[in-house]
Amino acid sequence: MTDADNKAGDEGGNDSNYLSESTSLGSWLGSTDHKRIAWLYMVAITLFFFVGGAAATLIRLDLVTPQGDLMTADTYNRLFTAHGVIMVWLFLIPSIPSVLGNFLVPLMIGARDMAFPRLNLASWYLYLAGGTLTLGAMVAGGVDTGWTFYTPFSTMFSNSHVVLTLAGVFVTGFSSILTGLNIIVTTHTLRAPGMTWMRLPLFVWASYGTSLILVLATPVLAMTLCLVALERLAHIGIFDPALGGDPLLFQHLFWFYSHPAVYIMILPAMGVASEIIPCFARRPVFGYRAMAWAIVGIASLGFLVWGHHMFVSGQSYRASVTFSLLSFLVAVPSAIKVFNWTATLYKGRIRLAAPMLYALGFVGLFTIGGLTGLVLAALALDVHLTDTYFVIAHFHYIMVGGAVMAYLGGLHFWWPKITGRLYPETWARIAAVVIFIGFNLTFFPQFLLGFEGMPRRYHAYPPEYQVLNILSSAGGSILAIGYLMPLVYLMHSLFRAPRAPANPWHATGLEWQTPSPPPTRNFAHPPRVRRDAYDYDPVTGQESPQ
């Protein structure tokens, strides 16, 4: 993408890399380098991921027997709420934008840093403060409302730590807004000469679309959480019908944010897949413009489909039909991306390296999640499947099978660039396969449980559902092992692995024109972009000549 004599920093010049500077704790906690801030996010997010995963493990252990022998119903309620709150608000939403987006967006567009470096650091401190408040609520006794905080239960009946949990999520939301604002301004103002909008890597497009959703939708969530806390503390009639409120108002406000939030979680994952697949297929991405506009379409249409979460809430039939049609419509740009990834693979020189295995797993699992989403968008089927394990399976195929698979794929793809170290490829491939098998064994039986009518949020169930629950719990144990494996070998690679070259995958993109790890200021000389993204030669599969 750049002139050869503009290769950033001529292997770094005299500029030390960001990892070789002062390693004191204070230098890290006060750093405004976007790469170090990405590391701070990565450490915190990994911690929250495994705390949320531990809660999921206990849930699956309790569901092995129909009686739910491991814990009481109240403890189970607090445990699945902790799992949902931590995984959604503290892992899934910030993971790719705050870790990979923070590290990569400036590098990919030829910038030296984010547009607002201090604001970037402030966003991490807000995230840490929000996460600490949320974990504090869990340690103090937890909350039993579910991660959606539905009223009137959250405002009237729950005797758990609702307000403290809401405060944690509220503060974390401001972190997301600052991250989104930074990415938007950085993309608009700091692109290298020649980096036009139609030369942007698709990961940048996805990060930009996600940031627009973060900035526009998160304030609605913040307002909604404040109203819940206000009603709970001051008994003002907002959602409580006994006080003249409307409980459905909460659902409208909450899902107006939370359905676009699905795309906050999945759009960056799509961007990651769009970087990995062309690299390991050695082909230009098929239909680049269609892929870019599909991201814009998903980000826009995502604001129009919140009502499909409310088909059984009593909303008008006309509203339900409208939201159903819009839900089918939003599947079109998602389908464009799946078809274009498939076309990119067609006749490619495919190399099944670990990042590619994760990307292919993402495409397969996301496709299943998307197709089952169309099932839930159909009015008659949704009435039967609402609040069953079918919904849980669909959600996890999108969020865990999609977002987490892509996050791990991106982490493996850019790990040599982030750390300057390689990792054991064989172990990475094994982990990708173990995660894929464990995930399907965990969640595919839940489609069958939901179709047979097993409701979610219950820790006791009829005995006829036990076999499928045992399969699901066995899959969960395999999945847990799969998630622990990358933690072990990636941590080991930081100290024992061989050093990585600047471009171990022979990929296109400005980030691969810098040393590994990159210099502190990214580029010693401003790069000039002269070619399109993913400019692989269609015959040889190598990077096209200048």
N, C-alpha and C positions, 0 to 999 in steps of 0.2 A: 504494500500500500504506500510505501515511501521511497524516495530516492535512496540509492545505496549509500551515498555519502552523508545522508541525514540519519542514518541509523542512530537511534537515540543515545547520545552521550558517547559515541564511539566506544562501546562496551563500558560506558559509565564515566569515561574520562577520569578526572581526579575526584569526582564526587563519590563519597562513600555510600554504600547502600543503607537503606533505612534500618536494617537489622543490626548493622555493625556500629551504629552510633551508640551513644550512652544507653546502657542497659539497666540503669537504675529504675526503681519503681516510679519515682517521681517524674523521670523523663518520659515514661510511658503514660502516666496518668495526666500529664499536662501537655502532651503532644498534640499538635494540630495537623500532623501528617495523616492524610486520608488512609494510608496503608496501615499505620499503627492503630488508628481508630477502628479499622476493619478487624484487626486482631483483637482489640478489646471487646468488640461485639461478639466475635467468634467464641472467645472464652466464656463470656456470660451466657450466650445462647446455648452453647453445648451443655453447660451446667443445668440450665432450665430444661433442656430436652431430656436429659437423663432423669431429672426429678419427675417430670411428667410421665416418662416411660415407666418409672418405678410404680407410679399410681396405676398405670394401665396393667402392669403385671399382676398387681394385687386384685384388680377387677377380674382379670381372666382366671386367676386361681379361685376366686369366690364362685365363679360361674361354672366350675367343673361339676359341682353337685347341684341338683334341683333345689335343695333346701337352702342354699347359700350359707354353708356352715362356718365360713371363715369370719364373717362380720355381721353386725346388725344392719337392718335396713337403713337406719339413720347414718351409720358410718359409711355404708355403700354410697348413699346420696352425696355425702361430703367428698368421698374419694373420686367419684366420676366427675364431680364438679371441679375438683382440683386438677384432674387430668385435662379436662376441656379448657379451663381457664389458662393453665400454664402453656399447653400446647398451641392454642389458638393465638392468645394475646402476646405471649412471651417467646414463642418459637416460630410458628408458621408465618405470621405477618411480617416480623422483622428479619427473618433469616437471610433470604437471598438479597433483598434490597440493602440491608444494613451491613452485611458481610461482603458478599461478592460485588454488589453494586458500589459500595464505598471504595473497595479496592480497585475495581476495574474501570468504572466509567471514566474517570480522568485519564487513565492510561489509554483507553480505547479511542478517545477523541483527541489525544495529543495535548492534554492539559497538564500543568504542573501540580495541581491540587484541585480540590473542590472550590466552588465560588466563594463559600463562606466557611473557612476552616474552623474558626472558633465556634460558630453555630453547630458545626459538625460534631465537635467535641462535646458541646452542651447537650446535643441529642443523646449521646451515649450516657451521660450522667442522668438525664431524665429517664432513660430506659432502665438504668440500674436502680434509680429511686423507685420507679413504678414497680419493678420486679421485686424489690425488697418489701414494699408495702404489701404486695400480693402474697408473697411467701409468708410474711408476718401474719396475715390473716389466716393462712392455712395452718401455721404452727399454733396460733392462738385457739384453734378449734375448728377452723374451716368454714365453708359456706355450703348450703345445701340446695341452692336454687337452680343448678345447672349453669353452664357457661353463658347461657342466653339471658339470665336474670329476669325471667318472665314475671310480669305483674299479673294479678295482685299478690302472688306468693312472695315476691321479693320485697314488696312494700308493706304487707300486712301480716303475713302468717309466719314467715321464717324467723327463727330466733338465733340465727347464726350471724357471722361477721360480714354482713352484706355491704355496709358502708365502707369499711376498710378495703374490701376487695374492689369495690367500685372506684375508690380513690386510686388504687394501684393501676387499674386499667385506664383510668382517666389520665394519669400522668404519663403512662406509656404511650397513649395516643398522641400527646404533644411531641414525644420523641419521633414518632412516625411522620408527623406533619413537617418537622424540621428537616428530616432526611429527604422527604419528597420535595420540599421547596429547594433544597440544595441541589438535588439532581436535576430538577427542571431548569434552574438558572445556569447551572454548569453546562448543561447540554445546549442551551441557547447561546451562551456568551463566550465559552472557552474552547470551541472546536478549532482544531488546527486549520491552517490555510488549505483549502481544497477539500475539507471534510464537509461536503454538502449533506443535506438531509437524506438524500438517496444514496449516500455512501456510508451512512452510519451502520455499524454492526447491529444485527437484530437484537442482541442483548441490550444495547443502549436504547433502541426503540422500546423494548419491553420495560426497561427500567423507567423510561420517560412516561409511558402510558400508566404504569403502576403509580408513579409519583403524582400524576394528575388525580387519580382516584384517591390517593392518600390525602392530598390537600383539600379536595372538594368534599369527600364523604366523611372523613374522621371528625370534623366539627359537629356533624349531626349526631354521631355516637356520643361525643363529649356532652352535648346538650342533653341527650336522653338520659345518660347516667346521672347527670346533675339533678334532673327532674325526679328520678327514682330516689336518690338520696334525700332530696328536699321533701318529698312526700313521706318518706319513712321517718325522717327526723321531726318535721314540723306538722305532719298530718294535713297537708294541703291537698285538696282534691284535684289530682291530675289524672291518675289512672284508676283510683279506687271508686267504683260505682256508688258505694255508700256515701261518698263525699262529693258526688256529682261528677266524678271522673269517668274515663273510658279505658278499660284495659287493652282494647284493641289498638288504641293510639300508640301504646308502647310498641306493639308488634310492627306497625307501619314505620315508626321512626327507627326502630332497631334494625329491621331488615332493609330499610333504605340504605343504611350503611353496610350491613353485614352481607348482603348479596354481592355488591361490588367488592367487598373484602375477600370473597372467594377468588376474584381475579387479582387482588393484591397478592394472594398466595400463589396463583397458578400462572399469571402472565410472566413473572420473572423466570419461572421454571421453563416456560416455552422459549424464552430468550436463551437460556442455558442450552437447551436441546438444539436450538438453531445455530449455536456456535460449534457444538461437538460433532453433530452429524455431518456437516460438510467437510470438516477436517478429517474425519476417519473414513469418509466415503471418497475423499479426494476429488470432490466435484463441487462446482459452484452451487449454492443453494438454489433450488428450483423456485422460480416465481418470486424473486426478492420483493418486488413492489407489492404484490398481492399479500405477501407475508407481513410487510410493514403496515399496510392499510388494514389487514385483519386485526392487528394489535389495536389500532385506533378504533376499529369497529367493536371489538370486545370491550374495551374500556368505556365506550359510549353506551352501548346497549346494556351493559351491566347495571346501569342506573335505572333501567326501565322494567325490571322483572322481579322486584322484591315481593310482589303480591303472590307469587306462586308458592311461597311458604305459608300462605293463609287460606288455602282452598277449603279447609274445614272449619274456618273461623267464623263463618256466617256472613262473609262479604258477598256482595251481589253476584248473581250468576254472570251478568255482563262483564263485571270486573274480572271474574275468574277466567272467563273465556279469553279476554284480552291478554291477561298475564300469561295464560297458557300459550297463546300464539307467539307472544314476544319471547317466551322461553324457548320455543322451537327456533325462533329466528336467531337468537344469540348463539345457537349451535352452529350456524353457517360459517362464521369466521373461524371458529375452532376447528371445524371440519377442513377448511381450507388449509390450515396449518398442518393437520395430520396428513392430508393428501400430498402436500408439498414436501414434507419430510420423507414420505414414502417415495415420491418421484426423485428426490435427491439421492436416495439410496439406490435407485434403479440403475443398473450397469456401473455402479461405483466400485472402486477398488477398496472394499470394506476391510478394515482392520479392527478386530474385536478386542481392542484394548479396554482396560477397566472403565474409562470414562464413556466409551461407546456402549458397553454393556449396560451401564446405568441409564444412558440416554434412550437406548432401545427399550429397556424396562419401563422407563417413564412413558414412552409413546404407547406401549401396549396397555399399561394400567390406566393411563389417562383416557384412552379410547373406551375402555370398559366403563370407567366412571362417567364419561360423557354420554354414552349410549343409555346407561341406566338413569342418567339425569333426564333424558327424554321420556323414559317410562314415568318418572315422577312428575313431569310436566303435563302428562295426559290426565285430565280431570278425573275420569272414572277410576283409573288405576291408583291415582294419588289418594283418593278417599280410602281405599283399602290398605294402602301401604304407609300412610302417615303414622309417625310415631312407632314404627316397627324397626326391626334390625335391618330391613332393606335400606332404610335411610342412612343408618350408621355405615353400612357397607359402601353405599354410593359415596358418602362424604369422605370416607377414608381412602377409597380408590382414587379420588381426586386429590385430596390433601396429603395423605401419607404416600400412597403409591405414586402420585404425581409430584407434589412439591418436594417431599423428602428425597425421593429418588433423584430428582433433578439437582437438588442441593448437593447431594453426595457426588453426583456426576460432575458438577461444576467444581466442587472442592478437589476432586481427583485431577480434573483437567488442568486447573490453574495452580495446583499445589506446588509444582516445580517453580512456577513464577513467584508465588507468594513466599515460599520459604528458601528457594535456591537449592532444594534437596529433592531427589527422586524417592520413590517409595517402592516396596516389593510388589512388582506387577502381578505375580502369581497369586499372592494373598489378596490383592485387591480384586482380582477377577473372581476368586472363590467367594469373597464377601458379597460381591454384587449378585452372584447366583444364589447364595444362601438367603439374602434379603428378599430376592424375587420369589423364591419358593416359600419362604416363611410368611411373606405378606399374603400371597394367594391362599395358603392354607389357613391363615388367620381370618381373612375377611370374605372369601368366597362362600364358605358355609353360612355366613350371616345373611347373604342374599336369600338363601333357601329358608333360613329361620324367619326372616321378615315376610317372605311370601306365604309361609305357613301361618303367620299371624303372631309371632312372638313379639310382645311390646318391648321397647327399649326402656332403660332406667329402672328395671325390676331386677332385684338380686335373687329372687326365687321364681321358679318357672315350672310348668308341667313336665313330668318325667320324659314325655315323648320327644322333648327337645334336647335331651342330654347328649346324645351321640354327636350331634352337630356342634354343640358347645364344647365338648371334649376336643374335637378336631380343631376348633377355633383356638382353644387354649394351647393345644400342642403346637399349632402354627405360631402362636405368640412367643413361645419359648425359643423356637428356631429364629424368629425375627429378632428377638432380644440378643441372641448370640451374633447374628449378622450385624447389628448395630454396634456391638462392642468391638468387633474385629477392626473396623477402620480406626476407632479411637486408639487401639493398641499399636497398630503398625504405623499409623501416621505420627503418633507421638514418638515412637521409636525412630522413625526416619529423620526427625529433627536433629538427632545427635549421632546416628550411626550410618545413615544412608549416603551414597555417593552424591557429589554435588551435581546440580542440574545445569545443562547448557542453556543458552538464552532461549532456544526454540526447540525443545525436545520432540514436539509433535510435527514440526515443519508446517506450522499453521500460518495463515495470513492474519493480519491485524496488528495495530500499532503496539499493543502490549507485548507482543512477541519480538519486537525490534529493540527491546531494552534488555539489559543483563538480568540474570536471575540470582537473587532478588533485585528489583529495580533500584536505581539510585534514589536518594532522598527526594530530589526534585523531579524525578521521573525522566526528564529529557535535558541533556546538556545543550542541545541545539533544537530549536522548535522544528518539529517534523513538517513536511509538506506532503499532502496526500495527492496522488496522481492517478490512483486506480480505484476500482470498485472493491467493496468488501467481498471476501470469498473468491478471490481472483485466481482460482486453480485452472491450470490448463486442461481443457476437456479431453485431450488425448492422453497426456502423460500422467495427469493427476497431480503434477507438481505445481508449485507457485509459478504463475505466468511470468515470463521475462519482462523486464522494464520496457 
